[in-house]
């Protein structure tokens, strides 16, 4: 039987700008152990979300 493992999780600080209606990843200095690839993936997902869901005016 495989050894049980905890699921991988990523904690992402998100900022919603009410003036522009944009949601973006907060710019917080990274620790050395954090994954740059994960941060890039989250940033890309948020960018695509904003492209497909433009702010309401």
C-alpha positions as CSV (number, residue, x, y, z in Angstrom):
1,X,0.0,0.0,0.0
2,X,1.2,3.5,-0.8
3,X,2.2,5.8,2.1
4,X,-0.5,8.4,2.7
5,X,0.6,11.9,1.7
6,X,-0.9,15.3,2.4
7,X,-2.2,17.0,-0.8
8,X,0.1,19.7,-2.2
9,X,-1.3,23.2,-1.5
10,X,-0.2,26.6,-2.6
11,X,-1.2,29.7,-0.6
12,X,-1.5,32.7,-2.8
13,X,-2.1,36.3,-1.6
14,X,-4.7,37.9,-3.8
15,X,-5.6,41.5,-4.2
16,X,-8.8,42.9,-5.7
17,X,-8.6,46.5,-6.9
18,X,-12.1,47.9,-6.6
19,X,-11.3,51.0,-8.7
20,X,-10.2,49.0,-11.7
21,X,-12.0,45.7,-11.0
22,X,-8.8,43.7,-11.5
23,X,-7.8,40.7,-9.4
24,X,-4.1,40.1,-9.2
25,X,-1.5,38.2,-7.1
26,X,-0.1,40.4,-4.3
27,X,3.6,41.3,-4.8
28,X,5.2,39.9,-1.6
29,X,8.9,39.1,-1.4
30,X,9.4,35.3,-1.7
31,X,11.2,33.1,0.6
32,X,14.0,31.0,-0.8
33,X,12.0,27.8,-0.4
34,X,9.0,28.9,-2.4
35,X,8.5,27.7,-5.9
36,X,8.9,30.3,-8.6
37,X,7.1,28.0,-11.1
38,X,4.0,27.9,-8.9
39,X,3.9,31.7,-8.6
40,X,4.3,32.0,-12.4
41,X,1.5,29.5,-12.9
42,X,-0.9,31.4,-10.5
43,X,0.0,34.7,-12.2
44,X,-0.8,33.3,-15.6
45,X,-4.1,31.9,-14.4
46,X,-5.1,35.3,-13.0
47,X,-4.1,37.1,-16.2
48,X,-6.2,34.7,-18.2
49,X,-9.1,35.1,-15.8
50,X,-8.9,38.9,-16.2
51,X,-8.8,38.6,-20.0
52,X,-12.0,36.5,-20.0
53,X,-13.8,38.5,-17.3
54,X,-13.2,42.2,-18.0
55,X,-14.1,44.6,-15.2
56,X,-17.6,45.9,-15.2
57,X,-18.1,49.7,-15.6
